Amino acid sequence: MYDKQIRFNFRPLGREIKRKRESMGWTQEYLAQRIDRTSHTVMYMETRGQHPSLNVFYQVVTLLDISVDRFFFPNRYSKKSERRQRIDMLLDSLDERELSVIEATAEGLKKSREIESGK
């Protein structure tokens, strides 16, 4: 049975919304206009951890290109180092062409390590 006492802590996600919004050069007012809400709604999400409606939540995370997995499934991400988590976030923001460059680089590094170790 599901424990009704569990409540999602929206504050870390609110901080990420603020970080992404600012990195895009958007004001709270501009984001509010994009989602047809007031700037107070955006401010409350970012600073007070207020839970938005599902529709507003979806609009915000898709507009700002935020992957919510690390917020909903923290145990999957807590096993990864801080550097690995930052790299994963960066990879999530790349398109297929850019990912192919990263993939080739990683394969080259792996092959170089194998050559150096004599495998």
Steps between C-alpha positions, in 0.01 A plus 500: 500500500625848417606711799288817486751679724756522221494844338724604215746770604476749214774736626795336318299498178403862562869591527565320170214690336657826615848393385379398153277808463789731586742312273260566213486869591131483586339701777232358726255726319597362159466138612167586661375643171611187314298276735208744534548553873613786724860565595397416859427144386854468364649663809311262732617196304861618503533627855229339711482161335133546421356211301354614167221323319609213277434706188709796624773263615512336155512836324784629717723194480453465124557870432816497711609153382528361853536125549303411811634147550766603748234674711245217484749213527784637715625152595597435138709815496645495851730214397664722240773750582429871479711521182307212341169669585618829345616317186166320476318833520722643226445194280124539539527845341684385184349408165576177311786652296670632812448168678673318214810716558493418873451130425799493261714684755408254776571203272839654411587548866401142580706363211800712606476364855485143368809558282692652792414209730597246229160335461 
